[in-house]
Amino acid sequence: MHIPDGFLTGEAAAVGAVVGGGALAYCIRRASAEGRERDLPVAGLAAAFFLVADAPFFPVAVGTDGHLLGGTLAVALLGPWLGAVTMAVVTVLQALVFGDGGITTLGLNIFNLAILPALLGYPLILLVRRVAPLPIACGIAAFCVVVVASCCFVAESAIGASETVDIGTLAGTIIGTYAVIAVIEGVLTALVVKALLGVRPELLRVRAEAAS
């Protein structure tokens, strides 16, 4: 779901850089304020895991690929702020190392893949947790985040594309594909969270807050 270079106008890319960069700076400030240096090794391991697990596995359209996102699992493990920072690092590495997504579009890619899980996924986990077990809550949140991220991709493309885009075709392709991926990601997220609750529940940052 990474937006490639050349797909957006310069103005749209600049606005995306401001939005994504500003949101990321806020997450970094909040993560620093929590004083969680002890969690940095876990964040590093999580980044390495997501870098591999989120590798694109099939082409979709307009120069992008279909792949798992992993952002909701990251914020469940690390909390919204450190989780977002971790996914932002993964997004940057994917662009620089694998060429997955553009450099000029990093701002919007970071917003879609790292910031949305923190701003939408984490609160949704806490909300659904009131009526469902934590693994189910994380799975539902993961599904919703992927669907919303795909809608954001389409909206950003409709507004800022550098050339005429058939939005109907783009929306059908991207949202349809990621609706399927959302189901897979929701199930995998729920299974991983359930497994961690059984063996290492202390690794789940969201568990303590959901229980309070």
C-alpha positions as CSV (number, residue, x, y, z in Angstrom):
1,M,0.0,0.0,0.0
2,H,3.0,2.2,-0.3
3,I,2.6,5.3,-2.5
4,P,5.5,5.3,-5.1
5,D,7.6,8.2,-6.2
6,G,6.1,10.2,-9.1
7,F,2.5,9.3,-8.3
8,L,1.7,12.5,-6.4
9,T,2.2,16.1,-7.4
10,G,4.9,17.9,-5.6
11,E,2.4,19.9,-3.6
12,A,0.6,16.8,-2.4
13,A,3.9,15.2,-1.4
14,A,4.9,18.3,0.5
15,V,1.6,18.4,2.4
16,G,2.0,14.7,3.1
17,A,5.5,15.3,4.5
18,V,4.2,18.0,6.8
19,V,1.3,15.8,8.0
20,G,3.3,12.6,8.4
21,G,6.4,14.3,9.8
22,G,4.4,16.4,12.3
23,A,2.5,13.3,13.5
24,L,5.7,11.3,13.8
25,A,7.4,14.1,15.8
26,Y,4.4,14.1,18.2
27,C,4.7,10.3,18.6
28,I,8.4,10.6,19.3
29,R,7.8,13.2,21.9
30,R,5.2,11.2,23.6
31,A,7.3,8.0,23.5
32,S,10.3,10.0,25.0
33,A,8.1,11.4,27.7
34,E,7.1,7.9,28.8
35,G,10.8,7.2,29.5
36,R,10.7,3.7,28.1
37,E,14.3,3.2,27.1
38,R,14.1,-0.4,28.5
39,D,11.7,-1.2,25.7
40,L,14.0,-0.2,22.9
41,P,15.5,-3.7,22.4
42,V,12.0,-5.1,22.1
43,A,11.2,-2.3,19.6
44,G,14.3,-3.2,17.6
45,L,13.3,-6.8,17.5
46,A,9.7,-5.9,16.5
47,A,11.0,-3.6,13.7
48,A,13.1,-6.5,12.3
49,F,10.2,-8.8,12.5
50,F,7.8,-6.5,10.8
51,L,10.4,-5.6,8.1
52,V,10.4,-9.3,7.1
53,A,6.7,-10.1,7.8
54,D,5.4,-7.0,5.9
55,A,7.5,-7.7,2.8
56,P,5.3,-7.3,-0.3
57,F,4.0,-10.5,-1.7
58,F,2.0,-9.6,-4.8
59,P,1.6,-6.6,-7.1
60,V,-1.8,-4.8,-6.9
61,A,-1.9,-1.6,-9.0
62,V,-0.3,1.8,-9.7
63,G,3.1,0.6,-8.7
64,T,2.2,-0.6,-5.3
65,D,2.0,-4.1,-3.7
66,G,-0.3,-6.1,-1.5
67,H,1.2,-7.0,1.9
68,L,0.4,-7.3,5.6
69,L,0.7,-4.0,7.5
70,G,1.4,-5.1,11.1
71,G,0.8,-1.7,12.7
72,T,-2.0,-2.7,15.1
73,L,0.1,-5.6,16.4
74,A,3.0,-3.1,16.9
75,V,1.0,-0.7,19.0
76,A,-0.5,-3.6,21.0
77,L,3.0,-4.7,21.8
78,L,4.7,-1.4,22.3
79,G,1.9,1.1,23.0
80,P,0.6,3.7,20.5
81,W,3.6,6.1,20.5
82,L,6.6,3.7,20.5
83,G,4.6,1.4,18.2
84,A,4.1,4.2,15.7
85,V,7.8,5.2,15.8
86,T,8.8,1.5,15.2
87,M,6.5,1.2,12.2
88,A,7.7,4.5,10.8
89,V,11.3,3.1,11.0
90,V,10.1,0.0,9.1
91,T,8.4,2.2,6.5
92,V,11.6,4.2,5.9
93,L,13.7,1.0,5.6
94,Q,11.2,-0.5,3.2
95,A,11.6,2.5,1.0
96,L,15.3,2.8,1.2
97,V,16.3,-0.9,1.1
98,F,13.5,-2.6,-0.8
99,G,12.3,0.3,-2.9
100,D,8.8,-0.3,-1.6
101,G,7.2,3.1,-1.6
102,G,8.8,6.4,-2.6
103,I,11.1,8.8,-0.8
104,T,9.0,11.8,-1.7
105,T,5.9,10.1,-0.4
106,L,7.3,9.0,2.9
107,G,5.1,11.4,4.8
108,L,1.8,9.9,3.6
109,N,3.2,6.4,3.8
110,I,4.2,6.9,7.4
111,F,0.8,8.4,8.2
112,N,-1.1,5.4,6.6
113,L,1.1,2.6,7.9
114,A,2.4,4.0,11.3
115,I,0.2,6.8,12.5
116,L,-3.2,5.3,11.8
117,P,-2.6,2.3,14.0
118,A,-1.7,4.6,16.9
119,L,-4.6,7.0,16.4
120,L,-7.2,4.5,15.4
121,G,-6.1,1.0,16.2
122,Y,-5.0,1.4,19.8
123,P,-8.1,3.3,21.0
124,L,-10.2,0.8,19.1
125,I,-8.6,-2.1,20.9
126,L,-9.4,-0.5,24.3
127,L,-13.0,0.2,23.2
128,V,-13.7,-3.4,21.9
129,R,-11.9,-4.9,24.9
130,R,-14.8,-3.8,27.0
131,V,-17.0,-6.4,25.4
132,A,-14.6,-8.9,23.9
133,P,-11.4,-10.8,24.9
134,L,-8.2,-9.0,24.1
135,P,-7.2,-11.2,21.1
136,I,-10.5,-10.5,19.5
137,A,-10.3,-6.8,20.2
138,C,-6.8,-6.7,18.6
139,G,-8.0,-8.7,15.6
140,I,-11.0,-6.4,15.0
141,A,-8.8,-3.3,15.4
142,A,-6.3,-4.7,12.9
143,F,-9.0,-5.4,10.3
144,C,-10.4,-1.8,10.7
145,V,-7.0,-0.2,10.5
146,V,-6.1,-2.0,7.2
147,V,-9.5,-1.1,5.6
148,V,-9.2,2.6,6.7
149,A,-5.6,2.8,5.5
150,S,-6.6,1.5,2.1
151,C,-9.4,4.1,1.9
152,C,-6.8,6.8,2.9
153,F,-4.6,5.6,0.1
154,V,-7.4,6.0,-2.4
155,A,-8.4,9.4,-1.1
156,E,-4.8,10.7,-1.2
157,S,-4.5,9.4,-4.7
158,A,-7.7,11.0,-5.8
159,I,-6.7,14.4,-4.4
160,G,-3.0,14.5,-5.2
161,A,-2.3,12.2,-8.1
162,S,0.1,13.8,-10.6
163,E,-2.0,12.6,-13.6
164,T,-5.6,11.6,-14.2
165,V,-6.5,8.5,-12.3
166,D,-9.6,6.3,-12.7
167,I,-10.6,6.5,-9.1
168,G,-13.4,3.9,-9.5
169,T,-10.9,1.3,-10.8
170,L,-8.3,2.3,-8.2
171,A,-10.7,2.1,-5.3
172,G,-12.1,-1.3,-6.4
173,T,-8.6,-2.7,-6.8
174,I,-7.0,-1.3,-3.7
175,I,-9.9,-1.5,-1.2
176,G,-11.0,-4.9,-2.5
177,T,-7.6,-6.4,-2.2
178,Y,-6.9,-4.9,1.2
179,A,-10.3,-6.0,2.5
180,V,-9.1,-9.6,2.0
181,I,-5.7,-8.7,3.5
182,A,-7.5,-7.1,6.4
183,V,-9.2,-10.4,7.2
184,I,-5.9,-12.2,7.1
185,E,-4.2,-9.6,9.3
186,G,-7.0,-9.6,11.8
187,V,-6.9,-13.3,12.2
188,L,-3.1,-13.4,12.5
189,T,-3.0,-10.5,14.9
190,A,-5.6,-12.2,17.2
191,L,-3.6,-15.5,17.1
192,V,-0.3,-13.8,17.9
193,V,-1.9,-11.8,20.8
194,K,-3.5,-15.0,22.1
195,A,-0.2,-16.8,22.0
196,L,1.6,-14.1,23.8
197,L,-1.0,-13.9,26.5
198,G,-0.3,-17.6,27.1
199,V,3.5,-17.4,27.3
200,R,4.7,-13.8,27.7
201,P,1.7,-11.5,28.6
202,E,4.1,-8.8,29.9
203,L,5.2,-8.1,26.3
204,L,1.7,-6.7,25.5
205,R,1.7,-3.1,26.5
206,V,-2.0,-2.8,25.7
207,R,-2.8,-5.6,28.2
208,A,-2.1,-3.4,31.3
209,E,-4.1,-0.5,30.0
210,A,-7.0,-2.6,28.8
211,A,-7.2,-4.2,32.3
212,S,-7.2,-0.9,34.1
